[in-house]
Amino acid sequence: MAATRRGCGAACAGATPGGRRRPAADRVQRPRGGRAVSGPLLEAAGLGKTFGGGALTRRSPVVALRDFELGFADDEARIVALAGQSGSGKTTAAQLVLGFAHPTTGEVRYRGRSLRALGRNERREFRREVQAVLQDPYGAFNPFYRVRHVFDVAARNFGVADATRAVADAFAFVGLDASRFLDRFPHELSGGERQRLMIARALLLRPKLIVADEPVSMIDASLRASILDIIIRLNKDEGISFLYITHDLSTAYHIADDLVVLFEGETVERGPARTVIDSPQHPYTRTLVESVPDPDVRWTRAPAAVE
């Protein structure tokens, strides 16, 4: 893990030198109704989630998450990695943050208000500003609709101005040509193309936060770097925060600002990503770090001098 964090490959060729924001003409257009409000964008306060239990089920309750805390500021774009093995509570935390499920304890607050208390217009704004890119790129599209349908529905529901241009810009940002992909069916796309399209769909709405649940776990290793480069560019060039959920600490090390480690539903360690991974304090974190494969010594060792 000695490589420089946030190093971009070919997919970053369009990034502005020095990490500066792109000129307004080059940015993806913001939908109508966007607003700039100071203060926390999203807060998870003491979240807990218990499944099962009760006399009818005859099963012992399963505590999937305990006292989970997380926050994203409105004026500071950060990438927070949430790491842990399968069953650690990562996806449960994502579902609660997105409002897909209700917590058993605690609450999620959007701009200071509990998600449960949001009115219709506030919830619509929440849905625009907090987007999801889920793990399975193959299950994200309805096989009976062309790609165009996904973008048309999003643009119509959220009032995207100049939708044709906005869609083209979103496609271009993820390295795809809208004219070549809009009329295709999902079965005509590779896993990497589908994942790029899901990111483009989220970008179309100009969100403040994207919850990315294992976005590279189901695509070829050769394509993972390009998806990670897109996430880095969205963060640096477009000012979008990410909750990046992963079991792979090597990717978290290279793209994340902060790292939260979950074990059996509990937060066991948190802090700057490089600090946590370079100097893990909890035994479970050390186990995760030690499980990351090192490059083959044959590829990293300098050749011996020839006498």
C-alpha positions in Angstrom: 0.0 0.0 0.0 2.9 2.3 -0.6 1.3 3.9 -3.7 0.1 7.5 -3.4 -3.5 7.8 -2.3 -5.8 9.2 -4.9 -3.5 8.6 -7.8 -5.6 8.7 -11.0 -5.0 6.7 -14.2 -6.2 7.3 -17.7 -9.7 8.0 -16.6 -8.5 11.2 -14.8 -7.2 12.6 -18.1 -10.0 15.2 -18.0 -9.4 16.4 -14.4 -8.4 20.0 -13.9 -4.7 20.3 -13.0 -4.1 21.0 -9.4 -7.5 19.7 -8.3 -9.2 23.0 -9.2 -12.9 22.9 -10.0 -13.9 22.9 -13.7 -15.2 26.1 -15.4 -18.9 26.4 -15.1 -19.4 25.5 -18.7 -17.7 22.1 -18.2 -19.7 21.1 -15.1 -22.8 18.9 -15.2 -25.9 21.2 -14.9 -27.7 21.3 -11.5 -31.4 20.6 -11.6 -33.9 23.3 -10.8 -34.7 23.7 -7.2 -31.1 23.1 -6.0 -30.1 25.2 -2.9 -27.1 26.0 -0.9 -27.7 25.7 2.8 -25.0 25.9 5.5 -24.7 23.4 8.3 -24.6 19.6 8.3 -26.0 17.9 5.2 -26.6 14.5 6.7 -26.1 13.1 10.2 -26.6 9.6 11.6 -27.1 9.8 15.3 -26.9 6.7 17.5 -28.3 4.4 14.8 -29.3 0.9 15.7 -31.1 -1.8 13.8 -32.5 -5.1 15.1 -34.1 -7.7 12.9 -36.4 -10.5 14.0 -37.5 -11.4 17.5 -41.0 -11.5 18.9 -43.5 -14.2 19.9 -44.7 -14.7 16.3 -41.3 -15.4 14.7 -40.0 -17.6 17.5 -36.5 -16.4 16.6 -34.0 -14.5 18.7 -33.5 -10.9 17.6 -30.4 -10.1 15.5 -28.7 -6.8 16.2 -27.3 -5.7 12.9 -26.1 -2.2 14.0 -25.4 -0.5 17.3 -24.9 3.2 18.0 -23.7 4.1 14.6 -22.5 7.7 14.1 -21.7 9.5 10.9 -21.9 13.0 9.5 -21.4 14.9 6.2 -21.0 18.7 6.1 -22.7 20.7 3.4 -19.6 22.7 2.5 -16.9 20.1 2.6 -16.8 17.2 0.1 -15.2 14.1 1.7 -14.9 10.4 0.9 -15.7 8.3 4.0 -15.1 4.6 3.7 -17.2 2.1 5.7 -15.3 -1.2 5.9 -15.9 -4.6 7.3 -16.5 -8.2 6.4 -19.8 -9.5 5.2 -22.4 -9.3 8.0 -20.6 -6.5 9.8 -23.5 -4.1 9.3 -22.2 -2.0 6.3 -25.2 -2.5 4.1 -27.7 -2.0 7.0 -26.0 1.3 7.7 -26.3 2.3 4.1 -30.0 1.4 3.9 -30.7 3.5 7.0 -28.7 6.5 5.8 -30.6 6.4 2.5 -34.0 6.1 4.2 -34.6 2.7 2.7 -35.3 1.3 6.2 -36.2 2.8 9.6 -33.7 2.5 12.5 -34.7 0.7 15.7 -32.9 3.3 17.7 -31.5 6.7 16.8 -32.3 8.8 13.8 -30.9 10.1 10.4 -31.1 13.9 10.1 -31.1 15.7 6.7 -30.3 19.3 7.1 -31.2 19.2 10.8 -34.5 17.4 10.4 -35.3 13.7 11.0 -36.0 11.8 7.8 -39.3 10.7 9.4 -40.4 14.3 9.8 -39.7 15.4 6.3 -42.6 16.7 4.2 -43.1 15.8 0.6 -41.0 18.6 -0.9 -38.2 18.1 1.7 -38.2 14.3 1.0 -38.0 15.0 -2.7 -35.0 17.3 -2.2 -33.4 14.6 0.0 -33.8 12.1 -2.7 -32.1 14.4 -5.2 -29.2 15.4 -3.0 -28.5 11.9 -1.5 -28.1 9.4 -4.3 -27.3 5.7 -4.3 -25.0 3.6 -6.5 -25.6 0.0 -5.5 -23.5 -3.1 -5.6 -25.2 -5.1 -8.3 -25.0 -3.4 -11.7 -26.9 -6.3 -13.3 -30.0 -5.8 -11.1 -30.1 -2.0 -11.3 -31.8 -1.9 -14.7 -35.2 -3.1 -15.8 -34.4 -5.5 -18.7 -37.6 -4.4 -20.6 -36.6 -0.8 -20.9 -33.8 0.9 -22.8 -31.2 2.9 -20.9 -32.9 6.1 -22.1 -35.9 5.3 -19.8 -33.8 5.5 -16.6 -32.5 8.9 -17.5 -35.8 10.3 -18.8 -37.6 9.3 -15.6 -34.9 10.9 -13.4 -34.8 14.1 -15.4 -38.6 14.4 -15.4 -39.2 13.6 -11.8 -36.5 16.0 -10.6 -37.0 18.8 -13.1 -33.6 18.7 -14.7 -33.2 21.8 -16.9 -32.0 21.2 -20.5 -32.1 17.4 -19.9 -30.6 16.4 -23.3 -27.4 18.4 -22.5 -27.3 17.4 -18.9 -27.6 13.7 -19.8 -24.8 14.1 -22.4 -22.6 15.8 -19.9 -23.2 13.1 -17.3 -22.3 10.4 -19.8 -19.2 12.2 -20.9 -18.0 12.6 -17.3 -18.0 8.8 -16.9 -16.4 8.2 -20.2 -19.4 7.1 -22.3 -21.0 8.5 -25.4 -24.8 9.1 -24.8 -25.6 8.7 -28.5 -24.2 5.1 -28.4 -25.7 3.9 -25.1 -29.1 5.6 -24.6 -31.0 3.2 -27.0 -29.4 0.0 -25.8 -31.0 -2.6 -23.6 -29.3 -3.6 -20.3 -28.3 -7.1 -21.7 -26.2 -5.3 -24.3 -24.0 -3.7 -21.7 -21.0 -5.0 -19.7 -20.9 -4.8 -15.9 -18.5 -2.0 -16.0 -20.7 0.0 -18.5 -23.8 -0.6 -16.3 -21.9 0.7 -13.2 -20.7 3.8 -15.1 -24.3 4.4 -16.2 -25.6 4.2 -12.6 -23.0 6.8 -11.6 -24.0 9.0 -14.5 -27.7 8.7 -13.5 -26.8 9.8 -10.0 -24.6 12.6 -11.4 -27.5 13.9 -13.5 -29.3 15.1 -10.4 -26.2 16.9 -9.1 -26.2 15.3 -5.6 -24.3 16.4 -2.6 -23.7 12.9 -1.4 -23.5 9.5 -3.1 -23.8 6.3 -1.1 -21.8 3.7 -3.0 -22.3 0.2 -1.7 -19.4 -2.0 -2.9 -19.4 -0.3 -6.3 -16.5 -2.3 -7.7 -17.0 -5.7 -6.2 -18.9 -7.2 -9.1 -16.9 -5.9 -12.0 -13.7 -7.1 -13.6 -10.5 -6.2 -11.8 -9.3 -4.4 -15.0 -12.2 -2.0 -14.8 -12.1 -1.2 -11.1 -9.5 1.4 -11.3 -11.5 3.4 -13.8 -14.6 3.4 -11.5 -12.5 4.5 -8.6 -11.0 7.3 -10.7 -14.5 8.5 -11.5 -15.3 8.6 -7.8 -12.2 10.6 -7.1 -13.0 13.1 -9.9 -16.6 13.5 -8.7 -15.3 14.3 -5.3 -12.5 16.7 -6.4 -14.0 18.4 -9.4 -17.7 18.3 -8.6 -17.6 18.6 -4.8 -19.6 15.5 -4.2 -19.2 13.5 -0.9 -19.2 9.7 -0.8 -20.0 7.1 1.7 -17.9 4.4 0.1 -18.8 0.9 1.4 -16.2 -1.8 0.9 -14.6 -4.9 2.3 -11.4 -4.0 0.5 -9.1 -1.8 2.6 -6.7 -1.4 -0.3 -9.2 0.7 -2.3 -10.2 2.6 0.9 -6.6 3.4 1.5 -6.2 5.0 -2.0 -9.4 7.0 -2.3 -10.9 7.7 1.2 -10.3 10.7 3.5 -11.7 8.9 6.5 -12.3 5.3 7.5 -14.9 3.7 9.8 -14.5 0.0 10.6 -17.5 -2.1 11.6 -17.4 -5.5 13.3 -20.6 -7.3 14.2 -22.6 -4.1 14.0 -20.3 -2.0 16.1 -17.8 0.7 15.2 -14.5 -0.5 16.4 -12.2 2.1 14.8 -12.4 5.4 12.9 -10.1 8.1 11.8 -8.1 9.3 8.8 -8.0 6.4 6.3 -4.2 6.3 6.0 -3.7 6.5 9.8 -6.1 3.7 10.6 -4.7 1.4 8.0 -1.0 2.2 8.6 -1.4 2.0 12.4 -4.5 -0.1 13.2 -5.4 -0.1 16.9 -8.2 -2.7 17.1 -7.4 -6.4 16.6 -10.2 -6.7 14.0 -8.8 -3.8 12.0 -5.3 -5.4 12.1 -6.9 -8.6 10.8 -8.4 -6.7 7.9 -5.1 -5.0 7.1 -3.2 -8.2 7.3 -5.6 -9.9 4.9 -4.8 -7.4 2.1 -2.5 -9.2 -0.3 0.9 -7.7 -0.9 2.4 -7.5 -4.4 4.4 -10.6 -5.4 7.9 -10.1 -4.2 9.2 -11.2 -7.6 7.7 -8.0 -9.1 8.8 -5.6 -6.4 12.4 -6.8 -5.6 15.2 -5.1 -7.5 17.1 -7.5 -9.7 20.3 -8.7 -8.3 23.5 -7.3 -9.7 25.4 -9.5 -12.1 29.0 -10.1 -11.1 
